[in-house]
Each structure stands twice: as C-alpha cells, then as structure tokens.
Amino acid sequence: MTLILASESARRVELLRRAGYRFEARRSGFPEVELDDPRQTALANARGKAEAVAAASPEAVVLAADTVVYLPGGSGGGILGQARHEEDVRRMLGLLQGRVHEVHSGVAVAVGGRVTVRHAVTEVRMRSLCAAEVKGYARCGEGVGKAGGYALQGRAAVFVEWIFGDYTNVIGLPLPLTVRMLRENGVEPG
C-alpha cells in the first residue's frame, strides 16, 4: 500500500523518515483556513489537505497534518500563523516571549474514501528575550515559514524554558499520534 504525505514540509518529511516510513511527499494545494478555534483550524486544514491529495490518489493511504500556534488571552493573543517575513518573526517572538502558548496539530489519514482526523496539543513556555536576541533570530531567517515564527529544532531551542506534551508536535508532526493512526489503517514502518 502506497503512503503519501500530503506535505512538502522538510520538518514533516524528516520526522516521518526518522520514524521509519517509506512514502512519497506531495503538495496538497489545499487553501488553508483560519477559524476562531485553534483546534478546529488544525483539524479542518489537516482534513482538507488529506482529501485534496486522496482525490487524485484514491488507492493510496494519505497522511496530512496542520500545525498552528495559539497564544491565549488578550494583548495580541490568538492564532499565530506562519511568519511571512522577518518583521512577522519579530512581532510573533515579541508576543510569545515570557508567556505560555499552545501548539495545536490536526492529523488526518485518508484511505478508501474514509478520513480519520485527530488532534494533539502541546504547551510551550518561551523565556523573556532581549531585543538583540529577537533581532538576531529574525535576521537569520529560520523563523520565516514557521507557525509562530520559530523553529524549536533550530536556534530557537534556546528560547524555550519548558514543554508540556509531545516535542514532535511542536516541530510539526506529532509522531506518537501519527504512528497510532497509520497502524490503525494498516501502515507500518519499514
């Protein structure tokens, strides 16, 4: 059975490879939505990506995921999408520093015309940052294209004081949940 990852994200590809899966990576082309609720946003986008790729490859098992960063409370709180440029990274780090935020992922598996979608959430506390740290990180470009404007697996690892939940979820693909869902659909590593 062919496994297709409905993503060309380098982070998701690397995580799934490290878990031992053989697969093909494909861009879904699904236009992502942003709803008021971070859980519903991640679930809707994961489902949409899986369905878009499954429509073109109905014989395959399609895995899709979506990750959003959510900052509870007022004062800039809400869903923080992918940083589009350096200024976005600076703005998002300014909001996240010294606070706890949530990373929500939706994971979808489509097979045989049926789609299963589940959710994972991880809490992350980022320490207070000085202006030079924010400026230097934004300038390096690593946070561009990342939800919340940072990459935990990269230079931003030094910004995080603690994590409650799945580390791989913060990177972009909650592996324990993903492996369980693939196994339920007859897909094993190897």
Secondary structure, 3 states (H helix, E strand, C coil): CCEEECCCCHHHHHHHHHCCCCCEECCCCCCCCCCCCHHHHHHHHHHHHHHHHHHHCCCCEEEEEEEEEEECCCCCCEEECEECCHHHHHHHHHHHCCCEEEEEEEEEEEECCEEEEEEEEEEEEECCCCHHHHHHHHHHCCCECCECCCCCCCHHHHHEEEEECCHHHHHCCCHHHHHHHHHHCCCCCC
